[in-house]
Amino acid sequence: MNEEQIFKQINMVRQATLKTIEGVTEEQADQQPEGFSNTIRWNLGHIIVVQNSLMARFGGKPVETPSHYIELFAPGTEPADWQGDIPTLGELKQELEAQPAKLKETLQGQLEDEAAKAFLSLPTVGEILNFTIYHEGVHTGTIKALKANTEV
């Protein structure tokens, strides 16, 4: 798969994620139905954090994530522990909309680069970036399930 196809897929998956949250309210974004370990808001922030963090930590590329996003949305975090300034749904949506272009600008021409550290035995920046498409799809599925199980 060439670089342009990977960036196209990132955009396509991101548009699907954004479509999933159409009509979601701030209140709905924070509901945690029985059987779910997180909320819609957490899943959205988690998508942002994981995509950026994998590129920075394993890819060795200068992709920055606001530090408070990492504290809120990194693997192992949960809304029950949140304190302080929590991003609104609008702020998360803006970040989600902007992220694919930022990644393309930062990573273009570097997807064949050897990763700084292999992630799940994926040796190149592009292979790790490609994994984030799968990761986002998993969380978009969770968001759909959460949306179906929350009260408007």
N, C-alpha and C positions, 0 to 999 in steps of 0.2 A: 504494500500500500504506500502510495507516495504522500509526501508532506501535505500537499494541497487537499488530498482526500481526508486526511486526519483532521485538518482544521475545519473542513466542511462538515464532517461528522460531529465535531465538538459543537459547532453552531446548530446543527439539526437537533441534537440531543438537548442542548440548552433551550432552544425554542419550545421543545416538548415539555421541559420542566416548567418553563414560564407559563405555558398554556395551562398546565395542571393547577397552578395557583390562582388563575383568574377567578374572581369572585370570593376568594378567601378573605375573611375579616381578621382584624388583629386578634379579636377574641377567639376565633376558630383556630388561628395559628398557634395558640397556646394551650389548647385542650389536649389532654393526654388520656385517650380512652383506655379502658381496661385492656390489658394484653399488649399494650404498646410501651416501649421503653423511652420514647421521646415524643416530640411534638413536630408539627409542620415547620415552625420557626427554626427549631434545632436542626432538622434535616436540611433546610435551605442553607443555613450557615455552615453546616458540616460539609456540604458539597463544595462550597467556596474554599474552606480551609484545607480540605484534603487535596484538592487539585493544586492549589498553590504550594502547599507544604511538600507534597511529593516532588514537585519540580525543583523546589529550593533544596530540600534535604537530600534527596536521592539523586536528582538530576544535576545538582550543583549549579543551578541557574538562578539569577537574581530576581526571583519572583517574591514580592513582599505581600504579607498579609497583616492587617491591623492586629496588634498584639492582643487587644481585648477580644477579637474574634477567636483567636486560638484558645484563650481562657474559657470561652463560652461553648465552642463548637468542636473542639478537637476530640478524637476518639477517647471514650471513657468519661466524657463530661455529660452532664444532664441538667435540664432546666431547673430541677429542684434545688440545685446548688448555686444558681445564678444570683449575682448581686451587682448593683450599680447600673450602668448604662447599657441597656439591651437594644440592639438595632431594631428599628421598626421594620415592618414588612416592606415598606417602600424603600428603605435603605438597602435591605437585602436584595430586593428586586433590581435596584440600580447596580449593585455590585455584580449580580449574576448577569445582567445585560452587558456590562463592560468587560467582564473577565475574559471571554473568548478573544476579543481584539487585543487585549493586553498580553495574553499568552502568545498569540501569533506574533505580535511585535517583538516580544522578548525572545521567543524561541525559533523564529524563522531561520532556516538554514542550519539549525543545530540538532535536528531530531536524530541524526545518525551518530551524534557524539556519544561516546561512552559515558554512562552515568557515573557520577561521583561515587556512588555506592549502589550495587544492584538491589532492586526491590522485587521480592518474590521471584527471584532468578531472572528478572528482566534487565538486560545489560545496557540498553540504550535509553537516551532521553525520550525518543519517540515511542518506544515500547511502553515506558512508564506512563507517558501522556495518554497513549491509547488505552491503557488500563483504567484511567480516570473516566473514560466514556462509560465503561461497564459499571464502575462504582456509582456514577451519577444515575444511571438507569435503575440500579437497585434502589437507591434512595428516592427516586421519582416514583417508583412503584409503592414504596412505603408512604410517601406523601398522598398518593391516590387512595390508599387504604385508610389513612388517617382522615382524609377529607370525607370519605364515605361514612366514617364512624364518628364524626363530630356533629354537634348541633349548631345550626346557624342562628 
